[in-house]
Amino acid sequence: MNRRQAHLRRVTWMAALAAAILTFSGQAKADPCNSLGMGGLNCFVATDVVNVYYGTLTLLAPDGSLLSTTDLETAESDLGGFSNSSQQPAPIPSAFVASFPSLVGQLQGDTQVQLSTIPAWAISNLTNLADANGFGFVTDLSAPLNQPPDPAVVAFESQLANVGGPYTTLSDTGFLAPPTTAAYCDYFNSTFGSLLPGDVCVPQTAPTTTTEYSFNYQLGPETIGGDGYTSLVNFQIYYRDVTEQLAATPEPAMLAPILAGLAALGLWRRRSRNRRG
């Protein structure tokens, strides 16, 4: 699967909706580009992708009792680069990437997110992952989807392994896409059904690796150095729930006899080999 496949089934109305929400009259007058970032040769547009991985690690003691539940989240960005209407490229301004945290507010205000099973903490915590890459790591386009050596996946799995000792994995969902809920499908079909004939939202009741959501948001237009920059950012969100159990360790009082027994066994084996020799 192409790592830059953005699942933009409903990109047209999502982009128009985002533009209507984000465009303020004062900004429109000051910016050299229109509300969708289009205009002259100094108007640059990009399509970026952010992969988000969240989940919960449940850790059990050797006797099966609950030790902890921990929320985990990593993210990575694939910044595609800007170009104008003549396909002339432009570098990605750091000042533009610094605006990525504002996308969290768009996620929080999105009816798709509000009516989904995505927990609120997974969205708000993205502000803690914002950095010079957008959010978190840089996507490894050569890696299989949602698998190592993709850096955000590696970071997620390293947290699963950092439990303080040997453990056994009791259950692991793998990375799944948030299912479309009945509440969201009711909203979508009643609101957009007449505008998008044939595009019917159906609730997903079984675990799935594909999503019917379109988490697409517009960032910009922003004027930087006299040029206008706009990006349509697609979030691909996955969750993974894991239960692990720590392995039993010998009591301290038993360690000395065990070590002595192992030493005696080693000595006996060496003597046996000497006799045979």
Secondary structure, 3 states (H helix, E strand, C coil): CCCCCCCCCCHHHHHHHHHHHHCCHHHHHHCCCCCCCCCCCCEEEEEEEEEEEEEEEEEECCCCCEEEEEEEEEEEEECCCEECCCCCEECCCHHHHCCCCHHHHHHHHCHHHHCCCCCHHHHHCHHHHEECCEECEECCCCCCCCCCCCHHHHHHHHHHHCCCCCEEEEEECCCEECCCCHHHHHHHHHHHCCCCCCCCCCCCCCCECCCCCCEEEEEEEEEECCEEEEEEEEEEEEEEEEEEEECCCCCHHHHHHHHHHHHHHHHHHHHHHHHHC
